[in-house]
Amino acid sequence: KIQFQCKALGLFAAPNSCEHFYICVPADNYEFRPILMNCPAGTRFDSDLKICNHAYLIDCD
């Protein structure tokens, strides 16, 4: 299993799931720690807006 690596603060799409995203928060030694989050039912993560948006608005393949 490849773990997601944060390179900056912010919200980022999960590589293998449109219904999940990562919040990258500060960690020790000037690095960042990923926290996996779930979008609510019927939504998917919108990488452009950095929010969970209606599933029909998100192109997810």
C-alpha distance matrix in Angstrom:
0.0 3.8 6.3 9.5 12.4 15.9 18.7 21.5 22.7 22.6 20.9 18.2 16.8 13.3 11.9 11.4 14.1 17.7 18.4 16.2 16.6 16.0 19.0 18.9 21.3 23.0 21.7 23.3 24.4 24.6 20.9 19.2 16.9 14.9 15.9 14.4 17.6 18.8 21.6 24.6 25.3 26.6 25.2 22.4 21.5 24.0 22.7 26.4 27.8 24.8 25.6 24.7 27.3 28.8 26.5 29.3 29.4 25.8 25.0 21.5 20.5
3.8 0.0 3.8 6.5 9.0 12.6 15.2 18.1 19.7 19.8 18.4 15.6 14.7 11.5 10.0 10.6 13.6 16.9 17.9 15.4 15.0 14.0 16.8 16.3 18.9 20.5 19.4 21.1 21.8 21.7 18.0 16.4 14.6 12.8 14.5 13.5 16.8 18.4 21.0 24.4 25.5 26.6 24.6 21.5 20.0 22.2 20.4 23.9 25.5 22.6 23.8 23.5 26.1 28.0 25.9 28.6 28.3 24.6 23.7 20.5 19.7
6.3 3.8 0.0 3.8 6.3 9.7 12.8 15.4 16.6 16.8 15.6 13.4 13.1 10.2 9.9 11.2 13.4 16.3 16.9 13.8 12.8 11.1 13.6 12.9 15.3 16.9 15.8 17.8 18.9 18.7 14.9 13.0 10.9 9.1 11.0 10.5 14.1 16.3 19.1 22.5 24.1 25.5 23.3 20.4 18.5 20.8 19.0 22.4 23.7 20.4 21.6 21.6 24.6 26.8 25.1 28.1 27.5 24.0 23.7 20.8 20.6
9.5 6.5 3.8 0.0 3.8 6.6 9.7 12.1 13.3 13.3 12.1 9.8 10.0 7.7 8.0 10.3 12.2 14.4 15.2 12.0 10.2 8.2 10.6 9.9 12.8 14.7 14.5 16.9 17.9 16.9 13.2 10.8 9.2 7.0 9.3 9.1 12.4 14.9 17.2 20.9 22.8 23.9 21.3 18.2 15.8 17.7 15.6 18.9 20.2 16.9 18.5 18.9 21.9 24.4 23.0 26.0 25.0 21.5 21.5 18.9 19.2
12.4 9.0 6.3 3.8 0.0 3.8 6.4 9.3 11.2 12.1 12.1 10.3 11.7 10.5 10.7 13.7 15.5 17.3 18.2 14.8 12.3 9.6 10.8 8.7 11.3 12.4 12.1 14.2 14.7 13.6 9.8 8.0 7.6 6.8 10.3 11.3 14.5 17.4 19.6 23.3 25.6 26.6 23.8 20.6 17.8 19.1 16.5 19.4 20.6 17.4 19.5 20.6 23.7 26.5 25.5 28.3 26.9 23.6 23.6 21.4 21.9
15.9 12.6 9.7 6.6 3.8 0.0 3.8 5.7 7.4 8.8 9.6 8.6 11.1 11.1 12.2 15.5 16.6 17.6 18.4 14.9 11.7 8.6 8.6 5.8 8.4 9.6 10.3 12.8 13.3 11.4 7.9 5.5 6.3 6.0 9.6 11.3 14.0 17.2 19.0 22.7 25.3 26.3 23.1 20.1 16.9 17.8 15.1 17.5 18.4 15.2 17.6 19.2 22.3 25.5 25.1 27.9 26.1 23.0 23.5 21.8 22.9
18.7 15.2 12.8 9.7 6.4 3.8 0.0 3.8 7.2 9.3 11.0 10.2 13.1 13.8 14.4 18.0 19.2 20.0 21.1 17.9 14.5 11.6 11.2 8.1 10.1 10.4 11.4 13.4 12.9 10.3 7.6 6.6 9.0 9.6 13.1 14.9 17.3 20.4 21.8 25.5 28.1 28.8 25.4 22.3 18.9 19.1 15.8 17.6 18.8 16.1 19.0 21.2 24.0 27.3 27.0 29.5 27.3 24.4 24.7 23.4 24.4
21.5 18.1 15.4 12.1 9.3 5.7 3.8 0.0 3.8 6.4 9.1 9.6 13.1 14.5 15.9 19.5 20.1 20.2 21.0 17.8 14.1 11.3 9.8 6.8 8.2 8.7 10.9 13.4 13.2 10.0 8.1 6.6 9.3 9.9 12.8 15.0 16.7 19.8 20.8 24.4 27.3 28.0 24.5 21.7 18.0 17.9 14.8 16.1 16.8 14.1 17.1 19.7 22.5 26.1 26.3 28.8 26.4 23.7 24.6 23.7 25.3
22.7 19.7 16.6 13.3 11.2 7.4 7.2 3.8 0.0 3.8 7.2 9.2 13.0 14.7 16.8 20.1 20.0 19.8 20.0 16.8 13.0 10.1 7.6 5.0 5.7 7.1 10.2 13.3 14.0 10.8 9.3 6.8 8.9 9.2 11.3 13.7 14.8 18.0 18.9 22.2 25.4 26.3 22.8 20.4 16.8 16.9 14.4 15.6 15.3 12.4 15.0 17.7 20.7 24.4 25.1 27.7 25.4 23.1 24.5 23.8 25.8
22.6 19.8 16.8 13.3 12.1 8.8 9.3 6.4 3.8 0.0 3.8 6.6 10.3 12.6 15.1 18.2 17.5 16.8 16.9 14.0 10.3 8.1 5.7 5.3 7.2 9.9 13.1 16.5 17.6 14.5 12.7 9.7 10.5 9.5 10.6 12.1 12.4 15.2 15.6 18.9 22.1 22.8 19.2 16.9 13.3 13.3 11.1 12.4 11.8 8.7 11.2 14.0 17.0 20.7 21.4 24.1 21.7 19.6 21.3 20.7 23.1
20.9 18.4 15.6 12.1 12.1 9.6 11.0 9.1 7.2 3.8 0.0 3.8 7.0 9.5 12.5 15.1 14.1 13.1 13.2 10.5 6.8 5.6 4.6 6.3 9.3 12.6 15.3 18.9 20.2 17.5 15.2 11.8 11.6 9.3 9.6 9.9 9.7 12.0 12.2 15.6 18.6 19.2 15.6 13.2 9.6 10.0 8.3 10.4 9.8 6.2 8.3 10.6 13.7 17.3 17.8 20.6 18.5 16.2 18.0 17.3 19.8
18.2 15.6 13.4 9.8 10.3 8.6 10.2 9.6 9.2 6.6 3.8 0.0 3.8 6.4 8.9 11.9 11.4 10.8 11.7 9.1 5.6 5.2 6.6 7.8 11.4 14.5 16.6 20.0 21.1 18.5 15.7 12.5 12.1 9.3 10.2 9.7 10.1 12.0 12.3 16.0 18.5 18.8 15.3 12.2 8.6 9.2 6.8 9.8 10.5 7.3 9.6 11.2 13.9 17.1 16.9 19.5 17.6 14.7 15.8 14.6 16.7
16.8 14.7 13.1 10.0 11.7 11.1 13.1 13.1 13.0 10.3 7.0 3.8 0.0 3.8 6.1 8.6 7.8 7.2 8.8 6.7 4.5 6.3 9.1 10.9 14.6 17.8 19.6 22.9 24.1 21.8 18.7 15.5 14.6 11.2 11.5 9.7 9.8 10.6 10.7 14.5 16.3 16.3 13.0 9.5 6.5 7.7 6.1 9.8 11.0 8.3 9.7 10.1 12.4 15.1 14.1 16.8 15.3 12.0 12.7 11.1 13.1
13.3 11.5 10.2 7.7 10.5 11.1 13.8 14.5 14.7 12.6 9.5 6.4 3.8 0.0 3.8 5.7 5.6 6.8 8.1 5.6 4.6 6.2 9.8 11.5 15.1 18.3 19.3 22.5 23.9 22.2 18.7 15.5 13.9 10.3 10.4 8.0 9.0 9.8 11.0 14.7 16.2 16.7 13.9 10.6 8.5 10.8 9.7 13.5 14.6 11.8 12.6 12.2 14.7 16.8 15.3 18.2 17.4 14.0 14.2 11.7 12.9
11.9 10.0 9.9 8.0 10.7 12.2 14.4 15.9 16.8 15.1 12.5 8.9 6.1 3.8 0.0 3.8 6.0 8.0 10.4 8.8 8.4 9.6 13.2 14.2 17.9 20.6 21.4 24.2 25.2 23.5 20.0 17.3 16.0 12.7 13.5 11.3 12.7 13.2 14.3 17.8 18.8 18.8 16.3 12.8 11.1 12.7 11.2 14.8 16.7 14.4 15.6 15.1 17.1 18.9 16.8 19.2 18.5 14.8 14.0 11.1 11.3
11.4 10.6 11.2 10.3 13.7 15.5 18.0 19.5 20.1 18.2 15.1 11.9 8.6 5.7 3.8 0.0 3.8 7.0 9.1 8.5 9.7 11.7 15.4 16.9 20.5 23.4 23.9 26.8 28.1 26.7 23.1 20.2 18.4 14.9 15.0 12.0 13.1 12.7 13.8 16.9 17.2 17.3 15.4 12.2 11.7 13.9 13.3 17.0 18.6 16.5 16.9 15.6 17.3 18.4 15.8 18.2 18.2 14.6 13.6 10.2 9.7
14.1 13.6 13.4 12.2 15.5 16.6 19.2 20.1 20.0 17.5 14.1 11.4 7.8 5.6 6.0 3.8 0.0 3.8 5.4 5.6 7.9 10.8 14.4 16.7 20.1 23.5 24.3 27.6 29.1 27.6 24.1 20.9 18.8 15.1 14.3 10.9 10.9 9.7 10.3 13.2 13.4 13.5 11.7 8.7 8.8 11.6 12.0 15.7 16.7 14.6 14.3 12.4 14.1 15.0 12.5 15.3 15.6 12.2 12.0 8.6 9.4
17.7 16.9 16.3 14.4 17.3 17.6 20.0 20.2 19.8 16.8 13.1 10.8 7.2 6.8 8.0 7.0 3.8 0.0 3.8 5.5 7.6 11.2 14.4 17.1 20.5 24.0 25.4 28.9 30.4 28.5 25.2 21.8 20.1 16.4 15.4 12.2 11.1 9.4 8.6 11.4 11.6 11.0 8.6 5.3 5.7 8.3 9.5 12.9 13.7 12.1 11.4 9.4 10.5 11.4 9.0 11.9 11.9 8.5 9.0 6.3 8.6
18.4 17.9 16.9 15.2 18.2 18.4 21.1 21.0 20.0 16.9 13.2 11.7 8.8 8.1 10.4 9.1 5.4 3.8 0.0 3.8 7.1 10.7 13.6 16.8 19.8 23.5 24.9 28.4 30.4 28.6 25.4 21.8 19.7 15.9 14.1 10.6 8.7 6.1 5.3 7.9 8.4 8.7 6.8 4.6 5.9 9.5 11.4 14.7 14.5 12.5 10.9 8.1 9.9 10.7 8.9 12.4 12.9 10.4 11.8 9.5 11.9
16.2 15.4 13.8 12.0 14.8 14.9 17.9 17.8 16.8 14.0 10.5 9.1 6.7 5.6 8.8 8.5 5.6 5.5 3.8 0.0 3.8 7.1 10.2 13.2 16.2 19.8 21.1 24.6 26.6 25.0 21.8 18.1 15.9 12.1 10.3 6.9 5.6 4.6 5.8 9.3 10.9 12.0 9.6 7.3 6.5 10.1 10.9 14.5 14.4 11.5 10.6 8.8 11.6 13.4 12.2 15.7 15.6 12.8 14.2 11.8 13.9
16.6 15.0 12.8 10.2 12.3 11.7 14.5 14.1 13.0 10.3 6.8 5.6 4.5 4.6 8.4 9.7 7.9 7.6 7.1 3.8 0.0 3.8 6.8 9.7 13.0 16.6 18.1 21.7 23.6 21.6 18.5 14.9 13.1 9.4 8.3 5.9 5.3 6.6 7.6 11.4 13.7 14.6 11.6 9.0 6.5 9.3 9.1 12.6 12.4 9.1 9.1 8.8 12.1 14.7 14.1 17.4 16.5 13.7 15.1 13.3 15.5
16.0 14.0 11.1 8.2 9.6 8.6 11.6 11.3 10.1 8.1 5.6 5.2 6.3 6.2 9.6 11.7 10.8 11.2 10.7 7.1 3.8 0.0 3.8 6.2 9.4 12.9 14.4 17.9 19.8 18.0 14.9 11.2 9.4 5.8 5.3 4.6 5.8 8.7 10.5 14.1 16.8 18.1 15.1 12.7 9.9 12.1 11.0 14.2 14.0 10.3 11.1 11.7 15.2 18.1 17.8 21.1 19.9 17.1 18.5 16.6 18.6
19.0 16.8 13.6 10.6 10.8 8.6 11.2 9.8 7.6 5.7 4.6 6.6 9.1 9.8 13.2 15.4 14.4 14.4 13.6 10.2 6.8 3.8 0.0 3.8 6.3 10.0 12.1 15.9 17.9 15.9 13.3 9.5 8.1 5.7 5.2 6.6 7.2 10.6 12.1 15.3 18.6 20.0 16.9 14.9 11.8 13.5 12.3 14.8 14.0 10.2 11.1 12.6 16.2 19.5 19.9 23.1 21.6 19.2 21.0 19.6 21.9
18.9 16.3 12.9 9.9 8.7 5.8 8.1 6.8 5.0 5.3 6.3 7.8 10.9 11.5 14.2 16.9 16.7 17.1 16.8 13.2 9.7 6.2 3.8 0.0 3.8 7.0 9.1 12.7 14.4 12.2 9.5 5.8 5.4 4.5 6.3 8.9 10.6 14.1 15.8 19.1 22.3 23.6 20.5 18.1 14.9 16.1 14.2 16.4 16.1 12.5 14.2 16.0 19.5 22.9 23.2 26.3 24.5 21.9 23.3 22.0 23.9
21.3 18.9 15.3 12.8 11.3 8.4 10.1 8.2 5.7 7.2 9.3 11.4 14.6 15.1 17.9 20.5 20.1 20.5 19.8 16.2 13.0 9.4 6.3 3.8 0.0 3.8 6.5 10.2 12.4 10.4 8.6 5.3 5.3 6.5 7.7 11.1 12.6 16.3 18.1 21.0 24.4 26.1 23.1 21.1 18.0 19.2 17.5 19.3 18.6 15.0 16.5 18.5 22.0 25.5 26.1 29.3 27.5 25.2 26.8 25.6 27.6
23.0 20.5 16.9 14.7 12.4 9.6 10.4 8.7 7.1 9.9 12.6 14.5 17.8 18.3 20.6 23.4 23.5 24.0 23.5 19.8 16.6 12.9 10.0 7.0 3.8 0.0 3.8 7.0 9.0 7.0 6.2 4.6 6.2 9.0 10.8 14.4 16.2 20.0 21.9 24.8 28.2 29.9 26.9 24.9 21.7 22.6 20.6 22.3 21.7 18.3 20.0 22.2 25.7 29.2 29.8 32.9 31.0 28.7 30.2 28.9 30.8
21.7 19.4 15.8 14.5 12.1 10.3 11.4 10.9 10.2 13.1 15.3 16.6 19.6 19.3 21.4 23.9 24.3 25.4 24.9 21.1 18.1 14.4 12.1 9.1 6.5 3.8 0.0 3.8 6.7 6.4 5.2 4.9 5.6 9.3 11.3 15.0 17.4 21.3 23.6 26.6 29.8 31.8 28.9 26.8 23.8 25.1 23.1 25.1 24.8 21.3 22.9 24.7 28.3 31.7 31.9 35.2 33.5 31.0 32.2 30.6 32.1
23.3 21.1 17.8 16.9 14.2 12.8 13.4 13.4 13.3 16.5 18.9 20.0 22.9 22.5 24.2 26.8 27.6 28.9 28.4 24.6 21.7 17.9 15.9 12.7 10.2 7.0 3.8 0.0 3.8 5.6 5.9 7.7 8.8 12.6 14.8 18.4 21.0 24.9 27.4 30.3 33.5 35.5 32.6 30.5 27.5 28.7 26.5 28.5 28.2 24.8 26.6 28.4 32.0 35.4 35.6 38.8 37.1 34.5 35.6 33.9 35.2
24.4 21.8 18.9 17.9 14.7 13.3 12.9 13.2 14.0 17.6 20.2 21.1 24.1 23.9 25.2 28.1 29.1 30.4 30.4 26.6 23.6 19.8 17.9 14.4 12.4 9.0 6.7 3.8 0.0 3.8 5.5 8.7 10.9 14.7 17.4 20.9 23.6 27.4 29.7 32.9 36.0 37.7 34.7 32.3 29.1 30.0 27.4 29.1 29.3 26.1 28.3 30.4 33.8 37.3 37.4 40.4 38.5 35.8 36.6 35.0 36.1
24.6 21.7 18.7 16.9 13.6 11.4 10.3 10.0 10.8 14.5 17.5 18.5 21.8 22.2 23.5 26.7 27.6 28.5 28.6 25.0 21.6 18.0 15.9 12.2 10.4 7.0 6.4 5.6 3.8 0.0 3.8 6.9 10.1 13.5 16.4 19.8 22.2 25.9 27.9 31.1 34.3 35.8 32.6 30.1 26.7 27.2 24.5 25.9 26.1 23.1 25.5 27.9 31.2 34.8 35.1 37.9 35.8 33.2 34.1 32.8 34.1
20.9 18.0 14.9 13.2 9.8 7.9 7.6 8.1 9.3 12.7 15.2 15.7 18.7 18.7 20.0 23.1 24.1 25.2 25.4 21.8 18.5 14.9 13.3 9.5 8.6 6.2 5.2 5.9 5.5 3.8 0.0 3.8 6.9 10.2 13.4 16.6 19.3 23.0 25.1 28.4 31.5 32.9 29.8 27.2 23.9 24.7 22.0 23.9 24.2 21.0 23.4 25.4 28.8 32.2 32.2 35.1 33.2 30.4 31.2 29.6 30.8
19.2 16.4 13.0 10.8 8.0 5.5 6.6 6.6 6.8 9.7 11.8 12.5 15.5 15.5 17.3 20.2 20.9 21.8 21.8 18.1 14.9 11.2 9.5 5.8 5.3 4.6 4.9 7.7 8.7 6.9 3.8 0.0 3.8 6.7 9.8 13.0 15.5 19.2 21.3 24.6 27.7 29.2 26.1 23.6 20.4 21.4 19.0 21.0 21.2 17.8 19.9 21.8 25.2 28.6 28.6 31.7 29.9 27.1 28.1 26.5 27.9
16.9 14.6 10.9 9.2 7.6 6.3 9.0 9.3 8.9 10.5 11.6 12.1 14.6 13.9 16.0 18.4 18.8 20.1 19.7 15.9 13.1 9.4 8.1 5.4 5.3 6.2 5.6 8.8 10.9 10.1 6.9 3.8 0.0 3.8 6.7 10.0 12.8 16.6 19.1 22.3 25.3 27.1 24.3 22.0 19.1 20.8 18.9 21.4 21.4 17.7 19.2 20.5 24.1 27.3 27.2 30.4 29.0 26.2 27.3 25.4 26.7
14.9 12.8 9.1 7.0 6.8 6.0 9.6 9.9 9.2 9.5 9.3 9.3 11.2 10.3 12.7 14.9 15.1 16.4 15.9 12.1 9.4 5.8 5.7 4.5 6.5 9.0 9.3 12.6 14.7 13.5 10.2 6.7 3.8 0.0 3.8 6.4 9.4 13.0 15.6 18.9 21.7 23.5 20.7 18.4 15.7 17.6 16.0 18.9 18.9 15.2 16.3 17.3 20.8 23.9 23.5 26.8 25.6 22.8 23.8 21.8 23.2
15.9 14.5 11.0 9.3 10.3 9.6 13.1 12.8 11.3 10.6 9.6 10.2 11.5 10.4 13.5 15.0 14.3 15.4 14.1 10.3 8.3 5.3 5.2 6.3 7.7 10.8 11.3 14.8 17.4 16.4 13.4 9.8 6.7 3.8 0.0 3.8 6.4 10.1 13.0 16.0 18.9 21.0 18.6 16.7 14.5 17.0 16.2 19.2 18.6 14.8 15.0 15.5 19.2 22.0 21.8 25.4 24.5 21.9 23.4 21.3 23.1
14.4 13.5 10.5 9.1 11.3 11.3 14.9 15.0 13.7 12.1 9.9 9.7 9.7 8.0 11.3 12.0 10.9 12.2 10.6 6.9 5.9 4.6 6.6 8.9 11.1 14.4 15.0 18.4 20.9 19.8 16.6 13.0 10.0 6.4 3.8 0.0 3.8 7.0 10.2 13.3 15.8 17.9 15.6 13.8 12.1 15.1 14.8 18.2 17.7 14.1 13.8 13.4 17.0 19.4 18.8 22.4 21.9 19.3 20.6 18.3 20.0
17.6 16.8 14.1 12.4 14.5 14.0 17.3 16.7 14.8 12.4 9.7 10.1 9.8 9.0 12.7 13.1 10.9 11.1 8.7 5.6 5.3 5.8 7.2 10.6 12.6 16.2 17.4 21.0 23.6 22.2 19.3 15.5 12.8 9.4 6.4 3.8 0.0 3.8 6.7 9.7 12.5 14.7 12.5 11.3 10.0 13.2 13.8 17.0 15.9 12.4 11.3 10.4 14.0 16.3 16.2 19.9 19.5 17.3 19.2 17.3 19.5
18.8 18.4 16.3 14.9 17.4 17.2 20.4 19.8 18.0 15.2 12.0 12.0 10.6 9.8 13.2 12.7 9.7 9.4 6.1 4.6 6.6 8.7 10.6 14.1 16.3 20.0 21.3 24.9 27.4 25.9 23.0 19.2 16.6 13.0 10.1 7.0 3.8 0.0 3.8 6.4 8.8 11.2 9.5 8.8 8.8 12.5 14.0 17.1 15.9 13.0 11.0 8.9 12.0 13.7 13.3 17.1 17.3 15.3 17.4 15.4 17.8
21.6 21.0 19.1 17.2 19.6 19.0 21.8 20.8 18.9 15.6 12.2 12.3 10.7 11.0 14.3 13.8 10.3 8.6 5.3 5.8 7.6 10.5 12.1 15.8 18.1 21.9 23.6 27.4 29.7 27.9 25.1 21.3 19.1 15.6 13.0 10.2 6.7 3.8 0.0 3.8 6.6 8.2 6.0 6.0 6.6 10.1 12.4 15.1 13.6 11.3 8.6 5.6 8.4 10.0 10.1 13.8 13.9 12.5 15.1 13.8 16.7
24.6 24.4 22.5 20.9 23.3 22.7 25.5 24.4 22.2 18.9 15.6 16.0 14.5 14.7 17.8 16.9 13.2 11.4 7.9 9.3 11.4 14.1 15.3 19.1 21.0 24.8 26.6 30.3 32.9 31.1 28.4 24.6 22.3 18.9 16.0 13.3 9.7 6.4 3.8 0.0 3.8 6.3 5.7 7.9 9.6 12.6 15.5 17.7 15.8 14.1 10.7 7.5 9.1 9.6 10.2 13.8 14.5 14.0 16.9 15.9 18.8
25.3 25.5 24.1 22.8 25.6 25.3 28.1 27.3 25.4 22.1 18.6 18.5 16.3 16.2 18.8 17.2 13.4 11.6 8.4 10.9 13.7 16.8 18.6 22.3 24.4 28.2 29.8 33.5 36.0 34.3 31.5 27.7 25.3 21.7 18.9 15.8 12.5 8.8 6.6 3.8 0.0 3.8 5.6 8.3 11.2 14.1 17.3 19.5 18.0 16.7 13.5 9.8 10.3 9.3 9.0 12.3 14.1 13.7 16.3 15.2 17.8
26.6 26.6 25.5 23.9 26.6 26.3 28.8 28.0 26.3 22.8 19.2 18.8 16.3 16.7 18.8 17.3 13.5 11.0 8.7 12.0 14.6 18.1 20.0 23.6 26.1 29.9 31.8 35.5 37.7 35.8 32.9 29.2 27.1 23.5 21.0 17.9 14.7 11.2 8.2 6.3 3.8 0.0 3.8 7.1 10.5 12.7 16.2 18.0 16.8 16.2 13.0 9.3 8.4 6.3 5.7 8.6 10.8 10.9 13.5 13.0 15.9
25.2 24.6 23.3 21.3 23.8 23.1 25.4 24.5 22.8 19.2 15.6 15.3 13.0 13.9 16.3 15.4 11.7 8.6 6.8 9.6 11.6 15.1 16.9 20.5 23.1 26.9 28.9 32.6 34.7 32.6 29.8 26.1 24.3 20.7 18.6 15.6 12.5 9.5 6.0 5.7 5.6 3.8 0.0 3.8 6.9 9.0 12.5 14.4 13.1 12.5 9.4 5.7 5.2 4.6 4.5 8.1 8.9 8.5 11.5 11.2 14.6
22.4 21.5 20.4 18.2 20.6 20.1 22.3 21.7 20.4 16.9 13.2 12.2 9.5 10.6 12.8 12.2 8.7 5.3 4.6 7.3 9.0 12.7 14.9 18.1 21.1 24.9 26.8 30.5 32.3 30.1 27.2 23.6 22.0 18.4 16.7 13.8 11.3 8.8 6.0 7.9 8.3 7.1 3.8 0.0 3.8 6.3 9.4 11.8 11.3 10.4 8.3 5.2 5.6 6.4 5.2 8.7 8.6 6.6 9.2 8.4 11.8
21.5 20.0 18.5 15.8 17.8 16.9 18.9 18.0 16.8 13.3 9.6 8.6 6.5 8.5 11.1 11.7 8.8 5.7 5.9 6.5 6.5 9.9 11.8 14.9 18.0 21.7 23.8 27.5 29.1 26.7 23.9 20.4 19.1 15.7 14.5 12.1 10.0 8.8 6.6 9.6 11.2 10.5 6.9 3.8 0.0 3.8 6.1 9.0 8.6 7.0 5.8 4.3 6.2 8.7 8.4 11.4 10.0 7.6 10.0 9.4 12.7
24.0 22.2 20.8 17.7 19.1 17.8 19.1 17.9 16.9 13.3 10.0 9.2 7.7 10.8 12.7 13.9 11.6 8.3 9.5 10.1 9.3 12.1 13.5 16.1 19.2 22.6 25.1 28.7 30.0 27.2 24.7 21.4 20.8 17.6 17.0 15.1 13.2 12.5 10.1 12.6 14.1 12.7 9.0 6.3 3.8 0.0 3.8 5.5 5.5 5.5 5.4 5.7 6.0 8.9 9.1 11.0 8.5 6.5 9.0 9.6 13.2
22.7 20.4 19.0 15.6 16.5 15.1 15.8 14.8 14.4 11.1 8.3 6.8 6.1 9.7 11.2 13.3 12.0 9.5 11.4 10.9 9.1 11.0 12.3 14.2 17.5 20.6 23.1 26.5 27.4 24.5 22.0 19.0 18.9 16.0 16.2 14.8 13.8 14.0 12.4 15.5 17.3 16.2 12.5 9.4 6.1 3.8 0.0 3.8 5.7 5.0 7.3 8.8 9.7 12.7 12.6 14.3 11.6 9.1 10.4 10.8 13.7
26.4 23.9 22.4 18.9 19.4 17.5 17.6 16.1 15.6 12.4 10.4 9.8 9.8 13.5 14.8 17.0 15.7 12.9 14.7 14.5 12.6 14.2 14.8 16.4 19.3 22.3 25.1 28.5 29.1 25.9 23.9 21.0 21.4 18.9 19.2 18.2 17.0 17.1 15.1 17.7 19.5 18.0 14.4 11.8 9.0 5.5 3.8 0.0 3.8 5.6 8.2 10.4 10.4 13.4 14.0 15.0 11.6 10.0 11.5 13.0 15.9
27.8 25.5 23.7 20.2 20.6 18.4 18.8 16.8 15.3 11.8 9.8 10.5 11.0 14.6 16.7 18.6 16.7 13.7 14.5 14.4 12.4 14.0 14.0 16.1 18.6 21.7 24.8 28.2 29.3 26.1 24.2 21.2 21.4 18.9 18.6 17.7 15.9 15.9 13.6 15.8 18.0 16.8 13.1 11.3 8.6 5.5 5.7 3.8 0.0 3.8 5.5 8.4 8.6 11.9 13.5 14.8 11.6 10.8 13.3 14.8 18.2
24.8 22.6 20.4 16.9 17.4 15.2 16.1 14.1 12.4 8.7 6.2 7.3 8.3 11.8 14.4 16.5 14.6 12.1 12.5 11.5 9.1 10.3 10.2 12.5 15.0 18.3 21.3 24.8 26.1 23.1 21.0 17.8 17.7 15.2 14.8 14.1 12.4 13.0 11.3 14.1 16.7 16.2 12.5 10.4 7.0 5.5 5.0 5.6 3.8 0.0 3.8 7.1 9.0 12.7 13.9 16.0 13.3 11.9 14.3 14.8 18.0
25.6 23.8 21.6 18.5 19.5 17.6 19.0 17.1 15.0 11.2 8.3 9.6 9.7 12.6 15.6 16.9 14.3 11.4 10.9 10.6 9.1 11.1 11.1 14.2 16.5 20.0 22.9 26.6 28.3 25.5 23.4 19.9 19.2 16.3 15.0 13.8 11.3 11.0 8.6 10.7 13.5 13.0 9.4 8.3 5.8 5.4 7.3 8.2 5.5 3.8 0.0 3.8 6.0 9.8 11.5 14.1 11.9 11.0 14.1 14.5 18.1
24.7 23.5 21.6 18.9 20.6 19.2 21.2 19.7 17.7 14.0 10.6 11.2 10.1 12.2 15.1 15.6 12.4 9.4 8.1 8.8 8.8 11.7 12.6 16.0 18.5 22.2 24.7 28.4 30.4 27.9 25.4 21.8 20.5 17.3 15.5 13.4 10.4 8.9 5.6 7.5 9.8 9.3 5.7 5.2 4.3 5.7 8.8 10.4 8.4 7.1 3.8 0.0 3.8 7.0 8.5 11.5 10.3 9.4 12.7 12.8 16.3
27.3 26.1 24.6 21.9 23.7 22.3 24.0 22.5 20.7 17.0 13.7 13.9 12.4 14.7 17.1 17.3 14.1 10.5 9.9 11.6 12.1 15.2 16.2 19.5 22.0 25.7 28.3 32.0 33.8 31.2 28.8 25.2 24.1 20.8 19.2 17.0 14.0 12.0 8.4 9.1 10.3 8.4 5.2 5.6 6.2 6.0 9.7 10.4 8.6 9.0 6.0 3.8 0.0 3.8 6.2 8.5 7.0 7.3 11.0 12.0 15.8
28.8 28.0 26.8 24.4 26.5 25.5 27.3 26.1 24.4 20.7 17.3 17.1 15.1 16.8 18.9 18.4 15.0 11.4 10.7 13.4 14.7 18.1 19.5 22.9 25.5 29.2 31.7 35.4 37.3 34.8 32.2 28.6 27.3 23.9 22.0 19.4 16.3 13.7 10.0 9.6 9.3 6.3 4.6 6.4 8.7 8.9 12.7 13.4 11.9 12.7 9.8 7.0 3.8 0.0 3.8 5.5 5.6 7.1 10.6 11.8 15.4
26.5 25.9 25.1 23.0 25.5 25.1 27.0 26.3 25.1 21.4 17.8 16.9 14.1 15.3 16.8 15.8 12.5 9.0 8.9 12.2 14.1 17.8 19.9 23.2 26.1 29.8 31.9 35.6 37.4 35.1 32.2 28.6 27.2 23.5 21.8 18.8 16.2 13.3 10.1 10.2 9.0 5.7 4.5 5.2 8.4 9.1 12.6 14.0 13.5 13.9 11.5 8.5 6.2 3.8 0.0 3.8 5.4 5.4 8.2 8.7 12.1
29.3 28.6 28.1 26.0 28.3 27.9 29.5 28.8 27.7 24.1 20.6 19.5 16.8 18.2 19.2 18.2 15.3 11.9 12.4 15.7 17.4 21.1 23.1 26.3 29.3 32.9 35.2 38.8 40.4 37.9 35.1 31.7 30.4 26.8 25.4 22.4 19.9 17.1 13.8 13.8 12.3 8.6 8.1 8.7 11.4 11.0 14.3 15.0 14.8 16.0 14.1 11.5 8.5 5.5 3.8 0.0 3.8 5.6 7.7 9.5 12.5
29.4 28.3 27.5 25.0 26.9 26.1 27.3 26.4 25.4 21.7 18.5 17.6 15.3 17.4 18.5 18.2 15.6 11.9 12.9 15.6 16.5 19.9 21.6 24.5 27.5 31.0 33.5 37.1 38.5 35.8 33.2 29.9 29.0 25.6 24.5 21.9 19.5 17.3 13.9 14.5 14.1 10.8 8.9 8.6 10.0 8.5 11.6 11.6 11.6 13.3 11.9 10.3 7.0 5.6 5.4 3.8 0.0 3.8 6.7 9.4 12.8
25.8 24.6 24.0 21.5 23.6 23.0 24.4 23.7 23.1 19.6 16.2 14.7 12.0 14.0 14.8 14.6 12.2 8.5 10.4 12.8 13.7 17.1 19.2 21.9 25.2 28.7 31.0 34.5 35.8 33.2 30.4 27.1 26.2 22.8 21.9 19.3 17.3 15.3 12.5 14.0 13.7 10.9 8.5 6.6 7.6 6.5 9.1 10.0 10.8 11.9 11.0 9.4 7.3 7.1 5.4 5.6 3.8 0.0 3.8 6.0 9.6
25.0 23.7 23.7 21.5 23.6 23.5 24.7 24.6 24.5 21.3 18.0 15.8 12.7 14.2 14.0 13.6 12.0 9.0 11.8 14.2 15.1 18.5 21.0 23.3 26.8 30.2 32.2 35.6 36.6 34.1 31.2 28.1 27.3 23.8 23.4 20.6 19.2 17.4 15.1 16.9 16.3 13.5 11.5 9.2 10.0 9.0 10.4 11.5 13.3 14.3 14.1 12.7 11.0 10.6 8.2 7.7 6.7 3.8 0.0 3.8 6.6
21.5 20.5 20.8 18.9 21.4 21.8 23.4 23.7 23.8 20.7 17.3 14.6 11.1 11.7 11.1 10.2 8.6 6.3 9.5 11.8 13.3 16.6 19.6 22.0 25.6 28.9 30.6 33.9 35.0 32.8 29.6 26.5 25.4 21.8 21.3 18.3 17.3 15.4 13.8 15.9 15.2 13.0 11.2 8.4 9.4 9.6 10.8 13.0 14.8 14.8 14.5 12.8 12.0 11.8 8.7 9.5 9.4 6.0 3.8 0.0 3.8
20.5 19.7 20.6 19.2 21.9 22.9 24.4 25.3 25.8 23.1 19.8 16.7 13.1 12.9 11.3 9.7 9.4 8.6 11.9 13.9 15.5 18.6 21.9 23.9 27.6 30.8 32.1 35.2 36.1 34.1 30.8 27.9 26.7 23.2 23.1 20.0 19.5 17.8 16.7 18.8 17.8 15.9 14.6 11.8 12.7 13.2 13.7 15.9 18.2 18.0 18.1 16.3 15.8 15.4 12.1 12.5 12.8 9.6 6.6 3.8 0.0
